[in-house]
Amino acid sequence: MAKKSILNKVFIGVLITLFSSVLFAQKPRTVSGTLINSDGDGLKGITVLLLSEDGTEANRDETSKKGDFKLKKVPPGNYTLEADGGEAGKVSSPVEVSKKNVKLGDISLANEVVDTPKVPESIEVPTQDSTPDAIAFQPDAGKDYILNELSFEIKKMTAELKYLNEEIENLKALSKMWVNPLAIYSKEIIMKNGSTVFGKIVYQDEESIKVESLVGYLIINRQDVVRIVDNVVTEEQAEYVPEQVRDSYTPPPMPKLAEPQYTSSERETSNKYSANCVLMGNISEKKDAQGNIVFNGEIKNIGGRRSDFVKVDFVFRKNWSGETKTLTTFVRGGYHTFDSGITTDATLLPGATGAFELYVPHDFGSFIGYSYVVDWEEYE
């Protein structure tokens, strides 16, 4: 029994020793050393990489003021130590980590710079007559690391460029608002009292309209509205104001509408017996089934003489940049035949009234307002 007990103790001791040796062999180790230049001075701030056999990064550290580095928790195995000191040189050295911590001591970059791959002694250096295929290609172990770093930098720059483009678009939108604050609203509401409201219609029914404007929400009675037109802003004419001068910038005044010239240049407006044609009431506006806009009204001659070729010139404002277009319509008045034999039906005797009608075709385009001028001729 005593011999059997002794054998059991010996067997258990052997198992413990083997188990402890296995654990001891798998315990991570530390790889340390010092990077120096050709003068023996330590190199500060250099990244030291420890690459595994497949070329992937296993650990890294940055040298201290004295050039010291320490790579901790390195599993046992074969590695390659690499460091790039720029002008000081490069180093690429194999490292084997086993049962003990690895102390590499001083590593001189200048003495171990590898500019070209070394040719093994067993391979003959090719001459002009030999073929270059005899030299085996040796890949760079840090190539994948450099490619990953470059890919990350490209993605970072792409994200920054996208962000800057979005900021530029936001600044352009704000600049349009500085030049014309009313451009953010889609409707121009013309009132019977002559005023105009720019805003966005948020609600409307048969009796009232709720409008969002610069001064807040307004409730407008439908009976007080003459017409509602689209507030069109021309993109090509939008003026950009730099941010540096926005505080002192004053938008230019609205351009005056070009009024048409009178056909009769010798008209004596001071003569109380001359003709004088004026608009009676308001100009009504409606749209037909084809999308054409029709303007209707009446003209009365309140002067003391006959007026011939009575017409109304409409000047339409197309956009905020001042672009205008003029359309003309003649009054349906009485007939008159001149000595030359010409007959006109646009004559108004003193006190007479004639109606006019102007068709604005659908392809004329939208406009944001209009003005009118009554014109006529006077003959003996």
C-alpha positions in Angstrom: 0.0 0.0 0.0 2.9 2.3 0.8 4.4 1.8 -2.7 1.0 2.5 -4.4 0.6 5.7 -2.4 4.1 6.9 -3.4 3.4 6.1 -7.1 0.2 8.2 -7.0 2.0 11.2 -5.5 4.7 11.0 -8.2 2.1 10.8 -11.0 0.2 13.7 -9.6 3.4 15.8 -9.3 4.3 15.0 -12.9 0.8 16.2 -14.1 1.1 19.4 -12.1 4.5 20.1 -13.5 3.3 19.5 -17.1 0.2 21.7 -16.6 2.2 24.5 -15.1 4.8 24.3 -17.9 2.0 24.6 -20.5 0.5 27.6 -18.7 3.9 29.1 -18.4 4.6 28.7 -22.0 1.3 30.3 -23.1 1.6 33.4 -20.8 1.9 36.7 -22.8 5.3 38.4 -22.8 6.7 41.9 -23.1 8.9 43.1 -26.0 11.0 46.2 -25.2 13.9 48.1 -26.6 15.3 51.5 -27.5 15.4 53.3 -30.9 18.6 55.3 -31.5 20.1 57.2 -34.4 23.6 57.0 -35.8 24.9 59.3 -33.0 23.4 57.1 -30.3 20.7 59.5 -29.3 17.2 58.2 -28.5 14.4 58.9 -31.1 11.2 60.3 -29.6 7.6 59.9 -31.0 8.3 57.1 -33.5 5.6 54.4 -33.9 6.9 50.9 -33.4 4.8 48.1 -35.0 4.8 44.4 -34.2 3.5 42.4 -37.2 2.5 38.8 -37.1 3.6 36.2 -39.6 0.6 37.0 -41.9 1.5 40.7 -42.0 -1.3 41.9 -39.7 -0.7 44.3 -36.8 -0.3 42.5 -33.4 0.8 45.4 -31.2 2.1 49.0 -31.4 3.7 51.6 -29.1 5.3 55.0 -29.4 8.8 55.8 -28.2 9.4 58.0 -25.2 11.7 61.0 -24.9 14.7 58.6 -24.6 13.5 56.4 -27.5 12.2 53.5 -25.2 9.3 51.4 -26.3 7.5 48.5 -24.6 5.0 46.1 -26.3 2.9 44.4 -23.6 0.8 41.2 -23.6 2.4 39.7 -26.7 1.6 36.0 -27.1 4.4 33.6 -27.9 5.3 33.3 -31.6 7.3 34.7 -34.4 6.9 38.4 -35.3 8.5 41.2 -37.3 9.4 44.5 -35.6 9.1 47.6 -37.9 9.7 51.3 -37.3 9.9 54.3 -39.6 12.0 57.2 -38.4 11.8 59.3 -41.6 15.2 60.8 -42.4 16.7 58.8 -39.5 15.9 55.6 -41.4 13.8 52.5 -41.1 14.1 49.1 -39.4 12.6 45.7 -40.0 13.8 43.0 -37.7 12.4 39.5 -36.9 11.5 38.9 -33.2 10.8 35.5 -31.5 8.7 35.5 -28.3 8.9 32.4 -26.2 9.1 31.7 -22.5 10.8 35.0 -21.4 10.3 38.7 -22.0 12.3 39.9 -25.0 14.7 42.8 -24.5 16.1 44.0 -27.8 18.3 46.7 -26.4 19.5 49.6 -28.6 18.2 49.4 -32.2 20.0 51.8 -34.6 17.8 52.9 -37.5 20.7 54.2 -39.5 22.5 50.9 -39.6 19.5 48.8 -40.4 17.8 50.9 -43.2 16.5 48.6 -45.8 16.1 50.4 -49.1 16.1 47.4 -51.4 15.4 43.7 -50.6 18.6 41.7 -49.9 19.4 39.0 -52.4 20.1 35.6 -50.7 23.6 34.3 -51.2 22.3 31.1 -52.9 20.8 33.2 -55.7 23.2 34.5 -58.2 23.0 38.3 -59.0 21.7 38.6 -62.5 23.8 40.1 -65.2 22.9 41.7 -68.5 22.6 38.2 -70.1 20.6 36.6 -67.3 16.9 36.8 -66.9 15.3 38.9 -64.1 12.8 36.1 -63.3 15.4 34.3 -61.2 15.1 36.9 -58.4 12.2 36.0 -55.9 9.9 38.9 -55.0 9.8 39.8 -51.3 6.5 41.6 -50.3 6.5 44.5 -47.8 5.0 43.3 -44.5 3.6 46.9 -43.8 1.9 47.3 -47.1 -1.6 46.4 -45.8 -1.2 48.8 -42.9 -0.3 51.7 -45.2 -3.2 51.0 -47.5 -5.7 50.9 -44.6 -4.4 54.3 -43.3 -4.7 55.8 -46.8 -8.2 54.4 -47.2 -9.3 55.9 -43.9 -7.9 59.4 -44.8 -9.7 59.3 -48.1 -13.0 58.5 -46.4 -12.5 61.2 -43.9 -11.8 63.8 -46.6 -14.9 62.7 -48.5 -17.1 63.2 -45.5 -15.6 66.7 -44.8 -16.2 67.7 -48.5 -19.9 66.5 -48.3 -20.4 68.5 -45.1 -18.9 71.7 -46.6 -21.1 71.4 -49.7 -24.2 71.2 -47.5 -23.0 74.3 -45.6 -22.5 76.2 -48.9 -26.1 75.3 -50.1 -27.5 76.6 -46.8 -25.6 79.9 -47.1 -26.9 80.3 -50.7 -30.5 79.9 -49.4 -29.9 82.5 -46.7 -28.4 84.9 -49.1 -31.6 84.9 -51.2 -33.6 85.7 -48.2 -31.3 88.7 -47.3 -31.8 90.2 -50.8 -35.6 89.6 -50.9 -37.2 88.6 -47.6 -40.6 88.2 -49.4 -39.2 85.5 -51.7 -40.0 82.8 -49.0 -43.7 83.4 -49.5 -45.6 81.9 -52.5 -48.6 84.3 -52.8 -49.1 88.0 -53.4 -52.6 89.1 -52.3 -53.8 92.4 -53.8 -56.4 94.2 -51.6 -59.2 96.6 -52.7 -57.6 99.5 -50.7 -54.5 99.3 -52.9 -52.3 97.5 -50.4 -50.5 94.1 -51.0 -49.9 91.2 -48.7 -47.1 88.7 -49.3 -47.6 85.4 -47.5 -48.5 81.8 -47.5 -52.1 80.7 -47.4 -52.5 78.1 -44.6 -56.4 78.0 -44.6 -59.3 79.4 -46.6 -63.0 79.0 -46.8 -65.9 80.9 -48.6 -65.7 83.9 -46.2 -62.1 84.4 -45.1 -58.4 83.5 -45.8 -55.7 82.8 -43.2 -52.3 84.0 -44.3 -48.8 83.5 -42.8 -46.8 86.7 -43.3 -43.7 88.5 -42.0 -45.8 90.2 -39.3 -47.6 87.0 -38.2 -50.9 85.3 -39.1 -53.5 87.5 -40.8 -57.3 86.8 -41.3 -58.4 88.5 -44.5 -62.0 88.9 -45.6 -62.5 87.5 -49.1 -64.6 90.5 -50.1 -61.6 92.7 -49.6 -59.4 90.7 -52.0 -59.0 91.9 -55.6 -56.7 89.1 -56.9 -54.2 86.5 -55.7 -51.1 85.9 -57.9 -48.0 83.6 -57.6 -45.0 85.3 -56.1 -42.4 84.3 -58.7 -38.7 84.9 -58.1 -36.2 84.6 -61.0 -33.3 82.5 -59.9 -30.9 83.9 -62.5 -31.4 87.5 -61.2 -30.9 86.6 -57.5 -28.2 88.8 -56.1 -25.7 87.3 -53.6 -24.6 89.5 -50.7 -21.3 88.5 -49.0 -21.6 87.8 -45.3 -19.0 90.5 -44.5 -21.3 93.3 -45.8 -24.7 92.0 -44.9 -25.0 94.2 -41.8 -24.5 97.4 -43.8 -26.3 96.2 -47.0 -29.4 98.0 -48.2 -31.4 96.3 -51.0 -31.7 98.4 -54.2 -35.1 100.1 -54.8 -37.6 98.4 -57.0 -37.2 99.5 -60.6 -39.9 101.8 -62.0 -42.2 100.4 -64.6 -41.6 101.7 -68.1 -44.7 103.7 -69.0 -45.6 103.8 -72.8 -45.3 107.0 -74.7 -48.4 108.9 -75.8 -49.0 108.7 -79.5 -49.9 112.4 -79.6 -47.0 114.7 -78.7 -48.9 117.9 -79.3 -51.6 117.3 -76.7 -52.6 120.4 -74.8 -53.5 119.1 -71.4 -54.0 122.6 -70.0 -56.8 123.4 -72.4 -60.1 122.8 -70.6 -61.8 122.0 -73.9 -59.4 119.1 -74.7 -60.4 115.4 -74.3 -59.8 113.6 -71.1 -60.4 109.8 -70.9 -60.4 108.2 -67.5 -61.2 104.7 -66.1 -64.7 104.2 -64.7 -64.7 101.9 -61.6 -62.3 99.0 -61.3 -60.7 96.6 -63.8 -62.3 93.2 -63.4 -60.1 90.1 -63.9 -61.3 86.5 -64.6 -59.9 83.3 -66.1 -61.6 81.2 -68.8 -61.6 77.4 -69.2 -58.5 77.5 -71.4 -56.4 79.3 -68.7 -56.5 82.7 -70.5 -56.8 85.8 -68.3 -59.4 88.4 -69.3 -59.4 92.0 -68.2 -62.6 94.1 -68.5 -63.4 97.8 -67.8 -64.9 101.0 -69.1 -63.4 104.3 -70.2 -65.2 107.6 -70.1 -64.4 110.9 -71.9 -64.9 113.6 -69.3 -63.2 116.3 -71.5 -64.7 118.9 -73.9 -63.4 117.4 -77.2 -63.8 114.2 -79.1 -61.1 111.5 -78.4 -60.0 109.1 -81.2 -58.2 105.8 -81.2 -58.8 105.4 -77.4 -56.7 102.5 -76.0 -55.4 101.1 -72.7 -51.8 100.0 -72.4 -51.2 97.3 -69.7 -47.7 97.0 -68.4 -47.2 93.6 -66.7 -44.4 93.1 -64.1 -43.0 89.6 -64.8 -40.6 89.2 -61.8 -38.8 91.1 -59.0 -35.8 91.9 -61.3 -38.0 94.5 -63.2 -38.7 92.7 -66.4 -41.9 94.0 -68.0 -44.2 93.3 -71.0 -46.8 95.6 -72.5 -50.1 94.6 -74.1 -52.6 97.0 -75.7 -56.4 96.9 -76.2 -58.6 99.5 -77.9 -62.0 100.8 -76.5 -65.2 99.8 -78.2 -66.7 103.2 -78.7 -68.5 105.1 -81.5 -67.7 105.2 -85.2 -66.0 108.2 -86.9 -64.8 108.6 -90.5 -62.0 111.1 -91.1 -61.6 113.2 -94.3 -59.0 110.7 -95.5 -61.6 108.0 -95.6 -60.3 106.1 -92.5 -63.0 104.9 -90.2 -62.4 104.0 -86.5 -64.7 102.5 -83.9 -62.6 103.6 -81.0 -64.0 107.2 -80.7 -65.5 108.7 -77.6 -67.4 111.9 -77.8 -67.5 114.2 -74.7 -69.4 112.4 -71.9 -69.4 109.0 -73.8 -68.4 105.7 -72.3 -66.7 102.7 -74.1 -65.9 99.2 -72.8 -62.6 97.5 -73.4 -61.5 93.8 -73.1 -57.9 92.4 -73.0 -57.1 88.7 -73.4 -53.8 87.6 -71.8 -53.0 84.1 -73.4 -52.0 81.2 -71.3 -48.5 81.1 -72.9 -47.9 84.7 -71.8 -46.6 83.3 -68.4 -47.2 84.3 -64.9 -46.8 87.9 -63.6 -46.7 89.5 -60.1 -48.5 92.8 -60.9 -49.5 95.3 -63.6 -50.2 99.0 -64.2 -52.2 100.7 -67.0 -52.1 103.9 -69.0 -55.1 105.3 -70.9 -54.0 106.9 -74.3 -55.9 108.6 -77.1 -55.5 110.9 -80.1 -57.2 114.3 -80.8 -58.1 115.5 -84.3 -60.0 118.4 -85.6 
